[in-house]
Amino acid sequence: INFIILPNIGKEITSYIKNNNINRLILSGGEDIGIYKNRDITEREIIKHSLKYKIPLIGICRGMQFIYKYFGGNLVKLKNNSHVGKSHKVLIDGKEIIVNSYHNYVIEKKNFKKRFKTIALSKENFIEAFKLTNYPIYGIMWHPERQKKIKIFDKKFFKKFLYEKKF
C-alpha cells in the first residue's frame, strides 16, 4: 500500500488520482468548511470521483462533515465548545468507547439523512461515525492520529478500509 498526500488542486484532482492509481482516499480534519475555497473544491471532486469509481473514502472530522454537506446534510454549530479539545464516550455496536473531539460543528441524529447508516452516536445524540448506504464512504468525527496509542476499534476500522475489497 502506497500513501500519497493529495494537493488542493481543485478539479484537476481526479486526473491526479487516476494517474497515481490511488485506490483509497481520506479527507482529513482541519479548518471549518468554507475557509479555504480551493480545498472545498478539491474535496468535492474527490467525493465525486469516489462515487463514480466506488473508491473507498473516509472523512475524518472536517472530512466527515464535508461528506455529509455534499449530500445535502446540515451541520449545527456548537455554542459551548463541548467537543473542542475534549474526550467523550460514543456508542458503537452496543459498546462505549472514548474518543477525542476537536470540532465546532455536529450532525444531529434527529435530522440525520436516511442515505447514511449510523456507526457511532454520542450521548447528546450527535452522529460520531457513519457509512453511506451502498458505497464504501465512511466518516468519523474523532482523530485517531491524535491519540498517543491507537485504539483497537480504530485499528480494526482502518484495516478493513485498507485491506478489504468489499465494504
C-alpha positions in Angstrom: 0.0 0.0 0.0 1.3 3.4 -1.0 0.3 6.6 0.6 0.2 9.9 -1.3 -0.8 13.3 0.1 -3.2 14.9 -2.3 -2.7 18.5 -3.2 -5.5 21.0 -3.2 -5.6 21.5 -6.9 -9.3 21.8 -7.5 -10.9 20.0 -10.4 -7.6 18.6 -11.6 -7.5 16.2 -8.6 -9.4 13.5 -10.5 -6.6 13.3 -13.1 -4.1 13.2 -10.2 -5.9 10.3 -8.6 -6.1 8.3 -11.8 -2.5 9.0 -12.8 -1.3 7.8 -9.5 -3.5 4.7 -9.3 -5.0 5.8 -6.0 -7.5 3.2 -4.7 -8.2 4.6 -1.1 -9.0 8.2 -0.2 -9.0 10.1 3.1 -10.4 13.6 3.7 -8.5 14.8 6.7 -9.5 17.0 9.5 -8.7 20.7 9.7 -10.3 24.1 9.5 -14.0 24.5 9.2 -15.7 24.1 5.8 -15.7 27.3 3.7 -12.5 28.8 5.0 -10.3 27.5 2.1 -12.3 27.6 -1.2 -9.8 25.5 -3.1 -9.8 22.8 -0.5 -13.5 22.6 -0.7 -13.5 22.4 -4.5 -10.8 19.6 -4.3 -12.7 17.6 -1.7 -15.9 17.9 -3.7 -14.2 16.4 -6.7 -12.7 13.7 -4.6 -16.1 12.7 -3.4 -17.5 12.7 -7.0 -14.6 10.5 -8.1 -15.0 8.1 -5.2 -18.7 7.7 -6.0 -18.1 7.3 -9.7 -15.4 4.6 -9.3 -16.6 3.2 -5.9 -13.2 4.0 -4.4 -13.3 3.7 -0.6 -13.2 7.1 1.2 -13.0 8.0 4.8 -13.7 11.5 6.1 -12.1 12.4 9.4 -13.8 15.2 11.4 -13.9 18.0 8.9 -13.8 15.4 6.1 -16.9 13.7 7.6 -18.7 17.0 7.8 -17.8 17.8 4.2 -19.1 14.4 3.0 -22.4 15.0 4.9 -22.8 18.5 3.5 -22.0 17.2 0.0 -25.2 15.0 0.3 -27.3 17.9 1.5 -27.0 17.4 5.2 -27.0 20.2 7.7 -24.3 20.9 10.3 -25.1 22.5 13.6 -22.6 24.9 15.3 -22.0 24.1 18.9 -22.3 27.1 21.2 -20.4 25.9 24.2 -17.3 24.2 22.6 -18.3 21.0 24.2 -16.5 19.0 21.5 -13.3 21.1 21.1 -10.3 19.6 22.8 -12.3 17.1 24.8 -12.7 13.4 25.1 -16.2 11.8 25.4 -18.0 8.5 25.1 -19.6 7.2 21.9 -21.7 4.1 21.4 -20.5 1.7 18.7 -22.2 -1.7 18.3 -23.6 -1.5 21.8 -20.2 -0.7 23.4 -18.9 2.6 24.7 -15.5 3.8 23.6 -13.8 7.1 24.5 -12.9 9.3 21.6 -11.3 12.7 21.3 -13.0 15.8 19.8 -11.8 18.9 18.0 -14.8 20.1 16.1 -17.1 23.1 16.2 -20.0 21.5 14.2 -22.1 18.4 14.8 -24.6 16.3 12.9 -27.8 15.8 14.9 -29.4 12.4 14.9 -32.9 13.9 14.7 -32.1 15.4 11.2 -29.8 12.6 10.0 -30.2 11.8 6.3 -31.6 8.3 5.6 -29.0 7.5 3.0 -26.4 7.2 5.8 -26.1 4.4 8.4 -25.1 5.4 11.9 -22.0 3.7 13.2 -21.3 5.7 16.3 -23.5 8.0 18.4 -22.7 10.4 21.3 -24.8 10.7 24.4 -26.1 14.0 23.1 -27.4 12.2 20.0 -24.8 13.6 17.7 -23.6 11.3 14.9 -20.0 10.4 15.5 -19.4 8.0 12.7 -21.4 6.9 9.6 -21.4 4.9 6.4 -23.0 6.0 3.2 -25.5 3.3 2.1 -24.4 1.3 -0.9 -21.0 3.0 -1.2 -17.7 2.5 0.6 -17.8 6.0 2.1 -17.3 6.5 5.8 -17.0 9.3 8.3 -15.6 9.6 11.8 -15.7 12.7 13.9 -12.7 11.9 16.1 -9.0 11.9 15.3 -7.2 8.5 15.7 -4.0 10.2 14.6 -4.1 12.5 17.7 -4.1 9.6 20.2 -0.9 8.6 22.0 -2.0 5.0 21.5 -4.2 3.9 18.6 -7.4 2.3 19.9 -8.4 -1.3 19.0 -11.6 -0.1 17.3 -9.6 2.4 15.1 -7.1 -0.3 14.1 -9.9 -2.7 13.0 -11.7 0.1 11.2 -8.7 1.2 9.2 -7.5 -2.4 8.5 -10.9 -3.0 6.9 -10.6 0.2 4.9 -7.1 -0.6 3.7 -7.3 -4.3 3.0 -10.8 -5.5 2.4 -12.1 -5.3 -1.2 -15.7 -5.2 -0.3 -17.5 -3.0 2.2 
